[in-house]
Amino acid sequence: MRSRIAAVARAAGLSVAMLMSGAAVAHAEFKLDARYTDADGDMVADVPTDAAQLMDPDTLIFAYTPVEDPAVYADVWADFLKHMEEKTGKSVQFFPVQSNAAQIEAMRAGRLHVAGFNTGSNPIAVACAGFRPFAMMAAKDGAFGYEMEIITYPGSGVEKVEDIKGKQLAFTAETSNSGFKAPSALLKAEYNLAANTDFEPVFSGKHDNSILGVANKDYPAAAIANSVMKRMVARDVIKADQVVSIYKSQTFPTTGYGVAYNLTPDLQAKIQDAFMSFDWTGSKLLAEFQTSEPPQETFIPISFKENWAVIRQIDEATGVSYECQ
């Protein structure tokens, strides 16, 4: 996966080359690209004060994180995007992105206005693309999050994490928290397992690819986000008994939703209101996401500075650089 965004390339290069060799990685402090300012210290790009730098497009482009089949999610988000059109007075178009890097690049280039960035790519989107996250899916009682799980299939010969040694392990993409960064740090720190030395790493591209790969016995093991797996089971894409979990992590924040920093303040406020005022009752969004645990059935406000602190710590431990070009 290549992009002109150096942060994405470095996240891949440093993490893959150094974590997989077991070499030490340099710690990198989170910082915004030089094109952005953060006068209020909230760790996200400030809205420009110069009107000439602001955007007020006739059509808003929305992209959901490239987790599964884009065609499925275009339909899932249809009700919500119609609601956003009513709240903003704009046309809203669903943009089916194929990779985290492409999604970040689109927002950085001004071609993407509203988005849900997955947990792992969220800090890079904030640093390099001027992403301003403000919402996250949660249960009605405010519970939120997902866990990274390492899964296998019955009879694979992998009954515990240590059994991965000498076998193949599927990751998703280098920018993914649960699909690469967290399991890489975990395997090295807790089990002294280094890729290319103790096991063979492969990259499937997406969580559903890894899950299907294990369920169909193409991969003996994979590191995945369990929220994706639960939705796939609920849709009968796989059967629950096709996979076995051998590790579950602490709870991480899930996809963060927000806007490009340089949309007009009025438009940003209307978009944020669209998220917070959406009625989930009977919606396709609820039908898809209520199968998560905890169920995702509303949007709640978030703070990138606070909610993503654990993810930035993982980035620091795995040598992720936020330098952009």
C-alpha positions in Angstrom: 0.0 0.0 0.0 1.6 3.3 -1.1 0.5 6.9 -0.8 2.2 10.2 -1.0 1.3 10.7 2.6 4.5 9.9 4.4 2.8 9.1 7.6 1.0 6.1 6.1 4.1 4.9 4.4 6.1 5.3 7.6 3.4 3.5 9.6 3.8 0.6 7.3 7.6 0.8 6.9 8.6 1.3 10.5 6.1 -1.0 12.0 6.6 -3.8 9.4 10.3 -3.6 9.1 11.2 -2.9 12.7 8.5 -4.8 14.6 8.8 -7.8 12.4 12.6 -7.9 12.9 12.2 -7.3 16.6 14.4 -4.2 16.4 13.8 -1.2 18.7 11.6 1.5 17.4 11.9 5.2 17.9 9.2 7.0 19.8 7.4 9.7 17.9 5.3 12.3 19.6 1.9 13.1 18.0 1.8 16.3 16.1 -0.2 18.0 13.4 1.2 18.7 10.0 2.6 22.2 9.5 -0.3 23.2 7.3 -2.6 23.1 10.4 -2.8 25.1 13.7 -4.0 24.0 17.1 -4.3 27.2 19.2 -6.8 25.7 21.7 -4.7 22.6 22.4 -7.3 20.1 21.6 -4.9 18.2 19.3 -7.1 18.7 16.2 -6.7 21.3 13.4 -8.4 24.6 14.1 -11.0 25.9 11.6 -9.4 28.6 9.4 -10.2 32.2 10.3 -9.5 33.3 6.8 -12.7 33.0 4.8 -10.7 32.4 1.6 -9.4 29.1 3.1 -12.9 27.7 3.9 -15.0 25.3 1.7 -18.7 25.2 1.3 -19.3 22.6 -1.4 -22.7 22.0 -3.0 -22.2 18.2 -2.7 -20.8 16.7 0.5 -18.7 13.5 0.0 -19.0 10.9 2.8 -16.9 7.9 3.2 -17.1 5.0 5.8 -13.9 3.3 6.8 -13.0 0.5 4.2 -13.8 -2.4 6.5 -16.1 -4.5 4.4 -17.8 -4.6 1.0 -18.4 -0.9 0.0 -21.7 -1.8 -1.8 -23.1 -3.2 1.4 -22.3 -0.1 3.4 -23.6 2.3 0.7 -27.1 0.9 1.4 -26.5 0.7 5.2 -25.8 4.5 5.3 -28.5 5.5 2.9 -31.1 6.6 5.6 -28.5 8.6 7.5 -27.1 10.4 4.4 -30.7 11.4 3.5 -31.0 12.8 7.0 -27.8 14.7 6.5 -29.1 16.2 3.3 -32.1 17.5 5.1 -30.0 19.0 7.9 -27.4 20.6 5.7 -29.4 21.5 2.6 -26.7 19.8 0.5 -26.5 16.8 -1.7 -24.6 14.0 0.0 -22.7 11.3 -2.0 -21.3 8.0 -0.6 -17.7 7.5 -1.6 -16.7 3.8 -1.5 -13.0 4.0 -0.5 -10.8 0.9 -0.9 -8.1 1.6 1.6 -7.3 3.7 4.7 -4.5 5.5 2.7 -6.9 6.4 -0.1 -9.4 7.8 2.4 -6.8 9.9 4.2 -5.4 11.2 0.9 -8.9 12.1 -0.3 -9.6 14.3 2.7 -6.1 15.8 2.6 -6.7 16.8 -1.0 -10.1 18.3 -0.3 -12.1 15.6 -2.1 -13.7 14.1 1.1 -15.7 16.2 3.5 -17.3 13.9 6.1 -15.9 10.5 7.1 -15.7 7.7 9.6 -12.0 6.8 10.1 -11.2 3.5 11.8 -9.5 3.4 15.1 -5.9 3.0 13.9 -6.0 5.5 11.0 -7.8 8.1 13.1 -4.7 9.8 14.5 -3.0 9.9 11.1 -6.1 11.4 9.5 -6.1 14.0 12.3 -2.4 14.8 11.8 -2.2 14.7 8.0 -5.6 15.3 6.6 -7.1 17.9 9.0 -9.7 15.5 10.2 -11.9 16.8 13.1 -13.6 13.8 14.8 -16.6 14.6 17.0 -18.7 11.4 17.3 -18.6 7.7 17.8 -21.2 5.0 17.8 -22.3 3.7 21.2 -25.0 1.9 23.1 -27.9 4.0 24.5 -26.3 3.8 27.9 -23.0 5.2 26.5 -21.0 2.0 26.4 -18.7 1.8 23.4 -15.7 0.1 21.9 -14.4 -3.2 20.5 -11.6 -5.6 21.2 -8.8 -7.0 19.1 -9.1 -10.8 18.9 -6.7 -13.3 17.4 -8.8 -16.0 15.8 -8.3 -19.4 14.3 -10.5 -22.2 13.1 -11.3 -25.5 14.8 -8.7 -28.1 14.1 -6.0 -25.6 12.9 -3.5 -26.8 15.4 -3.5 -23.3 17.0 -5.0 -23.6 20.4 -3.1 -20.7 22.1 -1.1 -17.7 21.0 2.2 -19.5 21.4 1.0 -22.0 18.7 1.3 -19.3 16.1 5.0 -19.9 16.0 6.0 -21.4 12.8 2.7 -20.7 11.1 1.0 -17.9 9.1 -0.8 -15.0 10.7 -3.0 -12.7 8.8 -3.0 -8.9 9.5 -5.3 -6.5 7.7 -3.5 -3.2 6.9 -0.6 -1.4 8.4 -2.7 1.6 9.5 -5.2 -0.7 11.4 -5.1 -0.7 15.2 -6.6 -4.1 15.8 -5.6 -5.5 12.4 -1.9 -4.8 12.8 -0.5 -2.3 15.3 -1.9 -3.6 18.6 -1.4 -7.3 17.8 2.2 -6.6 16.6 3.1 -4.9 19.8 1.3 -7.6 21.9 3.0 -10.5 20.2 6.4 -9.1 20.6 6.0 -7.7 24.1 4.0 -10.5 25.8 4.9 -13.6 23.7 8.3 -12.7 22.2 6.9 -13.6 18.8 8.4 -11.6 15.9 7.1 -11.7 12.3 9.4 -13.2 9.7 11.3 -14.8 12.5 8.7 -16.7 14.5 5.7 -16.6 12.1 4.9 -15.7 8.5 2.9 -12.4 8.2 0.4 -11.9 5.4 -1.8 -8.9 4.8 -5.4 -9.4 3.7 -6.4 -5.7 3.2 -9.6 -5.7 5.3 -11.0 -7.3 8.5 -13.7 -9.2 6.6 -11.0 -10.7 4.3 -9.1 -11.9 7.3 -12.2 -13.3 9.0 -13.4 -15.1 5.9 -9.9 -16.3 5.3 -9.8 -18.0 8.7 -13.4 -19.3 8.4 -12.6 -20.8 5.0 -9.3 -22.2 6.4 -7.1 -20.1 4.1 -5.3 -18.6 7.1 -4.5 -20.6 10.3 -4.9 -17.4 12.4 -5.7 -13.7 12.0 -5.8 -10.6 14.1 -9.2 -8.8 13.7 -11.7 -6.3 15.2 -14.4 -8.4 16.9 -17.1 -5.8 16.1 -16.7 -6.7 12.4 -16.8 -10.4 13.1 -19.9 -10.1 15.2 -21.7 -8.2 12.4 -20.6 -10.8 9.9 -22.0 -13.6 12.1 -25.3 -11.7 12.5 -25.6 -11.4 8.6 -24.8 -15.1 8.2 -21.6 -14.3 6.2 -19.9 -16.8 8.5 -21.1 -19.2 11.2 -19.9 -18.6 14.7 -18.6 -22.1 15.0 -16.2 -21.6 12.0 -13.9 -19.5 14.2 -12.3 -19.8 17.6 -10.8 -16.9 19.6 -7.5 -17.5 21.3 -6.9 -13.9 22.5 -9.0 -10.8 23.4 -7.5 -7.4 24.1 -8.6 -4.5 26.2 -11.4 -2.3 24.8 -10.5 0.3 22.2 -12.6 3.2 20.8 -14.3 2.4 17.6 -14.6 4.4 14.3 -14.5 8.1 14.8 -16.8 10.3 12.7 -16.0 13.9 11.8 -15.4 16.5 9.1 -12.6 18.2 7.2 -11.2 21.1 9.2 -11.8 23.7 6.5 -15.5 23.4 5.9 -17.3 26.6 7.0 -18.2 26.7 10.7 -21.9 26.8 9.9 -21.7 23.7 7.7 -19.6 21.9 10.3 -22.3 22.6 12.9 -25.0 21.4 10.7 -23.2 18.1 9.9 -22.5 17.6 13.6 -26.2 18.2 14.3 -27.1 15.6 11.6 -25.1 12.9 13.6 -26.5 13.8 17.0 -30.2 14.3 15.8 -30.4 11.1 13.7 -33.3 8.8 14.7 -32.0 5.3 14.6 -35.4 3.7 15.0 -36.1 1.3 12.2 -33.0 2.5 10.3 -30.6 0.3 8.2 -27.9 1.7 10.4 -29.4 0.2 13.5 -30.1 -3.1 11.7 -26.4 -3.4 10.8 -24.7 -2.0 14.0 -26.9 -3.2 16.8 -25.4 -6.7 16.4 -22.1 -5.3 17.9 -21.3 -5.9 21.6 -22.1 -3.4 23.1 -24.8 -2.6 20.5 -24.1 0.5 18.4 -27.4 2.3 18.4 -26.7 6.0 18.7 -23.9 8.6 18.2 -22.1 10.1 21.2 -19.7 13.1 21.3 -16.0 12.2 21.7 -12.7 13.9 22.4 -9.8 12.9 20.2 -7.4 14.1 22.9 -9.0 11.8 25.5 -10.6 8.9 23.7 -7.7 8.2 21.4 -5.0 8.5 24.1 -4.5 4.7 24.2 -4.2 4.5 20.4 -1.6 7.3 20.3 0.3 5.3 23.0 0.2 2.2 20.7 1.4 4.4 17.8 4.3 5.6 20.0 5.2 2.1 21.0 5.2 0.9 17.5 7.2 3.8 16.0 4.5 5.4 14.0 5.5 8.8 12.5 3.1 11.6 11.9 5.3 13.4 9.4 3.3 14.3 6.2 4.3 15.6 2.8 
